Amino acid sequence: MGRVDNIQQLTRDAIAQTMGVNYYPASGTGDNKNLAEIDTYKLPDVGRDIDEADKNDVFTKALVVRIGKVVTERRLVPYIDPAILKDTFEYGGAIESIRLGLYEVQDDPSWNLTNGQSYAEYDYTFHQPETSVRLFDDRKAIMITKSMTRRQLKEAFTSWDAMSAFIDGISVAWENTMRITINTWTRMLLSSAIAISDKATGTAVHLLTEAIANNILPKGATAQDFKKSDTAMKYAFERIRNVRKYMSQDMTVAFNDKTIPCVTPIEENKLTLLSDFASVIKTVKADTYNDDELGFGDFTEITSWQGIASTADSVTAFYKWDDISSVKIKADANNKLGIGTEAYSKSNVVGLMWDYLSLGVSPNENYVTSNYAAGADFWNDHAHYTANYWVDSRYNMVAFILD
């Protein structure tokens, strides 16, 4: 279905919801009583009918609801990492997450039977794996408001091009707003996972410390020294590649919260790297003859873990390393993340490897309310969204830090 056809279908759906499925413009004939047949020359009649029926607000609200549904069905893929965005069906499986451990492996007695010996213990002993159940009911509610004037609506009904421009104006702003919001949630989840890996589960890889311990860099070396050293960067490739291999082949508690062993299939192993660090990686790889020796698979990039400077005197000053590589989390007396009650702060974070099931955000409910400001002759449509999100440290998560 092409772009104009989509606009027409959206409009027909909104008209049907506003005027009823049996409505057809006054210009219709016995052979033309189908909303699907509404053509450009009939749009002004439809607009007049809606206005005279005093249903402009009903139409705009119906249109906003339909646009909201279209945007949601396209999954509003965020620019940071689409793997974090989960649909409603997936969240249904995550709201109460049950993980089972491994069963006990026993010697098979059938290969060494002894006359007169009882084997009742094999038949009447109950075996249950370790079980872990967690509820994830954190929810964030947001509202996006769009204002529309009567004049805008009348102009929209003059032609399909005008209607297309009208709907594009709503949907583009809508989608950008949602993408920015989801990016914010994504950063929040990635930052939480980094803090958990570093402080709670102890799975973080401290690359600078390891490089010094392995005599790759001298004592007193800094994160900047690490990035400038091809040998140190190649060591980082090796560590990232090995961690990914370990995660995908071994069922272990080495990379999670130690409750139940976990294995992360390679196709569900996600790697997010800080863009500035990824740029150094690409430079070093370009100077390497055997690229396969450094390859560690696909990854996505993030420009900063939490944000950039709000004001600066130059473009580069907006993206200072100390700002973009830092993760800061406020003190939490309830210790919800398991990282302690004190504030958390870490700089020089360059990557996070995570299981697809460990992080998620799911926009799963939306509805629209509206009001008419008679004095100024405009409508406000308020789109209400809720989203659930979670960080599950029972699945593998490993932060990579230049400290």
N, C-alpha and C positions, 0 to 999 in steps of 0.2 A: 504494500500500500504506500503510495507516494505521500509527499508532505502535504499537498493541498487536500488530498483525500482524507488525510488524518484530521485536518482542520475542519473539513466538512462533517466528518463523523462526530467529532467532538461537539460541534454546533448542533447537529441534529439531536444528539443525546440530551444536550442541555435544553433544547426546545421541547422535546418530548417530556422531560421531567418538569418543565415549567407549565406547559399548556396542555399536557396530556398526550398519550400516544395516538389518539384519534384526531388530534388537531391537524389541520392543513391550512395554508394561507387562503385568504378570501379569493385570490386569483385562481385557485385550483378549479379543476373541472371534474366531471365524472370519471375521466380517465387518469386524473392526476390528484389522487387523494392520499399520497404516500409521502411521508417526510423525506424519504430517500430521494424524492424527485425535486426537492427544493432547489431551485436554480438561482443564479445571481439576481435576476429581475424580480424574484419573489422575496428577497431578503428584506427590502424596505417595508413590505406588507407585514412580514413577520415581526419586525421591530415595532411597527405601529401597533399591532395587535397586543404585543407584550406590554407596551407602554400604556395603552388604553385599559388593559386589564390590571394595571398597577402591579405588575409582576417583574419589574426590572431587577429588584433585589433578589427575587427567586431565581431568575435566569443567571445572574452573576454568581450567586452562591452555587447553583448547579454546575456552572462552568468551572468554578474554582475546585469543586469536589472532583470533577472529571479530570482536570489537569493534575490535581494532586495524585489521583490514581495512576495516571499515565506516567508521571514522574517516578512514583514508587515502583511500578512494574518494570521500569527501565533500571531499577536498582540504584539509581543515583550514585554510580560508581565514584568514590572519592578519588582525588588525585594522589593521595598518599599510598594506600594499600587496599585494593578492593577485597582482598581475602578476609579482612576484618568484618566487612559488612555482610551480615547474615540475613536471610529472608525469614519470614514468620515461621515457616515450617521448621527450619533449623533451630530457631530459638525455642520452639516447643519441646525439642529434645534436650535443650540445655538448661531450661528453667529449673528442672530437678535432674541433676546429673548423677548417675550411678555408675561407679567403676568397680569392676571385679578383679581381684588379683588372680594368681595362678593356683591351680590345684596341686596337691602333693603327688609326686611321682613315686610309685612303689615298685618293688621287685615283683614280677609275675610268678605267683606260686605254682601255676599249672605246669611249669617246666621242671619242678622238683618236688613232686608229691611224696609224702611220707605216710605209710600205712598207720592208721589209728590216730592220726593228728587231726584236730578240729581246725577248720578254716572259717569259723563263724565270724571272726573279727573282720574278714573281708566283706561279708554280706550284710552285717548289721551295724557297722560303724558309719556314722554320718560324717560326710566330708563337705565342708563349705569353704570356699575361698574367702580371703579377706575382702570386705566390702567397704566402700567409701561412698557416702551420699552427701551431696551439697546442694543447697538451694541458691539460686541466683535471681533475686527479685528486685535488684536495683533498677530504678526507672527514672528517666528524665523527661519532663514535659516542657515543650516549647510552643510558642504561638507566632505565626507569621501573618502580618496584616497587610492587606492590599486595598488601596482606595481607588474607586472608580466613579467618574461623573456621568450624569445622564447624557451629556453631549458626547462623551467617548463612546458610550453604548450605541447611540443613534448613528454615529459615524461608522461604527463597526458593521452595522446592518445595511450599509450602502452597497457592498460588494464582497465577494469572497476574499479579494486581496485585502480589503479593509479589515475583514474579520480575521484574516490570517495575521495581519500586523497587530491587531488587538490581542489575540491569543498569544502570539510570540512574545509580546511585551510582558504578559503575565508569566508565561512558562519559563522564559529565560531568567528573569529575576528570581522566580521561585526556585529553579534548579540551582542557580548560583548560591542562593541563600542556604539551601539544604546541603550543598556540597561543602560550603565553609563550615557549617555546623557539624557535619559528619567528620570533616578533617579535624576539628577541635576534639571531638570524642575519640577519634583514632589516636591523636597525640596523647591524650589522657591515658588511654589503655596501654600504649607502648611504653610510656613513662612509668606507669605502675608496674608493668612487667619487668622493666629494667631494675627498678628499686627492689622488687621481690627477689630477682636473681642475685642481686648484689648483697642484700642485707638479710633476707629471710631464708632462702634455700641454699645460698652459698654456691651457686652454679656459675657465677660470672667468671669470665676469663680475663685476667689482668695482664694484658699483653706486654706492657712496658716492664713490669716486674719480672715476667718470664724471660724477656729478651735480655735483661741485665743478668739474671741468674744463669742464662745459657751463654754468657760472654759475647752476645751479639752486639750489645751496646755497653758502654762504660758506666760505672756507677755515677749517679747524678744526672744521667740522661733524662731528657724531658719528652713530652708527647710530640713536640715539634721535631726533635731529633729523630724520633721513631719514624715520622712521616717522610723525613728526608733521606732515610737509609733504605736503599733497595733490599739489603739483606734482612733488615727488620720487617719490611713490608712483605717479603717473601715468606718470612716466618709466620706472619699474620695469615697469609693465604693457607699455609699448611695447617695451622690450628683451626681455622674456620672449616676447611675441607674435612679434617679429621673428625671434628665435632659432629658435622653433618652425617658423616659415615657411621659414627658410633650410634647416633640417634636412630638412624634408619635400619640398623641391623640387630642391635642388641636391646632386649627388653630389660631395662635397668632403672634404678632410682637415682642414677648419677646426675640426671639433668632436671629433676622435678623436686617436689617437696618431701620425698622419701616415704610417702604413704603406700603407694602401690607401684610396682614396676611399670614402665611405659616405653613403648616403641613408637616412633613417628615415621610412617612410610615416607619415602623420599618425595612423593608427589604432594604430601601434606606438610612438608618441612618448608617453612617460610623464613626468608632472611631479609631483614630491612637494614640498610646501611645508610649512614649519614652521607649526604651527597658530596661534601668536601672530601671525605675519606674515600668514597667510591671513585672520585676523579683521580686521586693519587694511585689507586689500584689500577685503573685503566691505563695510566701513564706507564707504570712499571710493567704491566702486561704487554704493552705495545713494544717495549724494549727487550722482551724476552723471546728467545728463539722457539722454545717449546712451550707453547701456551697451555697445552694439556696438563703440564705439571703444576700449573698454578690454578687451574680452573676449579671452582667449587660450586658451579651451578648457577641458576637464575637467582636474581635478587631484585628488590625494589629499593628506590631511594627516597629519602626524606630530607628536606632542606634544613630542618631543625627539629629537635625532639619536643620542644614546647613553644618556641616563638623566636622572633627576631626583635631587634631594637625598634621602638615605636617612633623615635626621632633620631636623626643622624645628619652629619654634615657632608656625607658622601655615600654613594651607592654601596661601596664595600663595607662601610661602617655599619650598615644594617645587618650584615652577616659576619660578625666577629666570631672567631672560633670559640671563645669562652662562653658566648651566649648560645650559639646553635648546638654546641656539644653538651650542654648542661641539662640536668634533670633536677628539679626542685619540687619537693612535696611538703606541704604544711604539716605541722605536728598534729597527731591524731590520738587523743586520749583513749580511744577505743581500740587502737592498733588493728584496724580493719584489714590492712594489707599484710600484717605480720612482720613489719619492718621495724617495730618499736614505736614508742609514743612520741619520740623526739622528731623534729623536722629532719627531712632527708635532703641532702645536696650532694651531687656528684657531677664533675665535669669530665671532659675528654671521653665521653661515651661515643663509640663509633658504630655499634651495630647491635642488633638483637635477632637471635634465631629462635623461632617459636613454632609450636605445634598449631596446626589449623584450628584445633578445638580449644586451644587455651585462651584465645581472645575473641571477642565478638561484640558487635553492636547491631541491634535489630529494630529499625523503625517499624512498629507493628500496629499502630492505630492512628487514624486521622478522621477528623470531622470538621465541618465549617459552620460558624455562626456569623450572623451579619446584622448590621444596624444601618438605618437611613437617617442622615442629617438633613432634615427638611430645609432648614434655613440656608444652607450652602449647597443643597441639591447634589449630594454625593452619598455613596455607600461605602462602608468599611466591611470587608469580608475578612474574618479572622480564622485562619486555618490552624487547628490544634493538632499537634503531633505528640506522640509519646514514643520513647525508645528505651529498650532494655539493653544493658551492657554487662559484660562480665570478664573477669580475669580468673582463670582456673589453674592454679599452680600444681595441680596433680598431673598436668601435662607438661611436656618438656619446654623449658624456656632458658635461654642462655644469653647473657649480655656480654658484649666485648668492649673492654674499656682500656684506654691507654693510660693506665696508672700502675 
